[in-house]
Amino acid sequence: MILIECLGNSPHQVIYFSVRTTYHELMEDVLSTDHLQAEGNWKSIWNLKVPPKLKHFLWRVTRGCLPTRTNLRRRGIDCTTGCVFCQEHFESEWHVFVACSKAREMWTAAGIHYLLEQKFNEAEGIKELM
């Protein structure tokens, strides 16, 4: 620890300076992950009684991390934005899992479309479905 006498407004002010403390304070700012925090009730996903792979997949869907064509274009990858199945709309998470005619056929074939229809109509995005 170093003792420093300031020559500013109060001429006899003493400051204790520690390289270790300063290093830790600087590293706390540099390594802070606050900017990575996203709004959302993530505990509802992580507390589900499903396999970890499914939890991770649901988290990626709601965070917009899946490599849909829309996300790939946003990241600078040159590709078409149309849906692989219907070529009618932008391939986003919402379209792939809800709006695409092939997705609706899949929900119907699974016998659960009638359970999801109201939620699909009420939700404004994938995040609201969770």
C-alpha positions in Angstrom: 0.0 0.0 0.0 1.3 3.4 -0.9 0.7 6.6 1.1 0.0 9.6 -1.2 -0.3 13.2 0.0 -2.6 15.3 -2.2 -1.7 18.8 -3.3 -5.2 19.7 -4.4 -7.9 21.7 -2.6 -7.0 20.3 0.8 -3.2 20.3 1.0 -2.9 17.8 3.8 -5.3 15.1 2.6 -3.9 11.6 2.7 -5.0 8.9 0.4 -4.1 5.2 0.7 -3.4 3.7 -2.7 -3.2 0.0 -3.4 -2.3 -1.4 -6.7 -4.2 -4.6 -5.9 -7.5 -2.7 -5.0 -7.2 -0.5 -8.1 -6.6 -3.6 -10.3 -9.6 -5.4 -8.9 -11.8 -2.3 -9.4 -10.7 -1.9 -13.0 -11.1 -5.6 -13.8 -14.6 -5.5 -12.3 -15.5 -2.8 -14.8 -13.8 -4.5 -17.7 -15.2 -8.0 -17.0 -18.7 -6.8 -16.1 -21.5 -8.7 -17.8 -24.2 -6.3 -17.0 -24.4 -5.3 -20.7 -25.2 -8.9 -21.6 -28.2 -9.1 -19.4 -31.5 -9.4 -21.2 -35.0 -8.8 -20.0 -37.1 -11.8 -19.5 -38.2 -14.4 -17.0 -35.4 -16.9 -17.8 -36.0 -18.8 -14.6 -39.3 -20.1 -16.0 -37.3 -21.8 -18.8 -34.5 -23.1 -16.6 -37.0 -24.5 -14.0 -38.9 -26.6 -16.6 -38.9 -30.3 -15.9 -37.5 -31.2 -19.4 -34.1 -32.3 -20.6 -31.3 -29.7 -20.5 -31.1 -29.8 -24.4 -34.7 -28.6 -24.6 -34.2 -25.9 -22.0 -31.2 -24.6 -24.0 -33.1 -24.7 -27.2 -36.1 -22.8 -25.7 -33.7 -20.2 -24.3 -32.0 -19.8 -27.7 -35.4 -19.4 -29.4 -36.6 -16.7 -27.0 -33.2 -14.9 -27.2 -33.3 -14.8 -31.0 -30.0 -16.9 -31.2 -31.1 -19.5 -33.7 -29.5 -19.3 -37.1 -32.6 -18.3 -39.0 -32.0 -16.6 -42.3 -33.2 -13.3 -40.9 -30.6 -13.6 -38.0 -27.9 -14.7 -40.4 -28.5 -11.6 -42.7 -28.4 -9.3 -39.6 -25.0 -10.8 -38.8 -23.7 -10.0 -42.2 -24.0 -13.5 -43.9 -25.1 -13.2 -47.4 -28.2 -15.5 -47.8 -31.8 -15.2 -48.9 -34.2 -14.3 -46.2 -37.1 -16.3 -47.4 -38.5 -19.4 -45.6 -37.0 -22.7 -46.8 -40.4 -24.3 -46.8 -42.8 -21.8 -48.1 -40.6 -19.0 -49.6 -43.4 -16.6 -48.8 -42.1 -14.8 -45.7 -38.9 -13.9 -43.9 -37.5 -16.9 -42.0 -37.7 -15.7 -38.4 -38.2 -17.7 -35.2 -41.9 -16.7 -35.2 -42.4 -17.7 -38.8 -40.5 -21.1 -38.4 -42.4 -22.2 -35.3 -45.8 -20.5 -35.7 -46.7 -18.7 -38.9 -45.3 -21.0 -41.6 -47.9 -23.3 -43.2 -45.5 -26.2 -42.7 -45.2 -25.4 -39.0 -49.0 -25.3 -38.7 -49.2 -28.6 -40.5 -46.7 -30.1 -38.0 -48.7 -28.8 -35.0 -51.9 -30.3 -36.5 -50.3 -33.6 -37.3 -49.0 -33.8 -33.7 -52.6 -33.2 -32.5 -51.8 -30.2 -30.4 -52.7 -27.3 -32.8 -56.0 -26.7 -31.1 -54.2 -26.3 -27.7 -51.8 -23.7 -29.2 -54.1 -21.8 -31.5 -55.3 -19.3 -28.9 -51.7 -18.7 -27.6 -50.5 -18.2 -31.2 -53.2 -15.6 -31.8 -52.6 -13.7 -28.5 -48.8 -13.6 -28.6 -46.9 -10.9 -30.5 -43.7 -12.8 -30.6 -41.9 -16.0 -29.6 -41.0 -14.6 -26.2 -44.6 -14.1 -25.3 -45.3 -17.8 -26.0 -42.9 -18.9 -23.3 
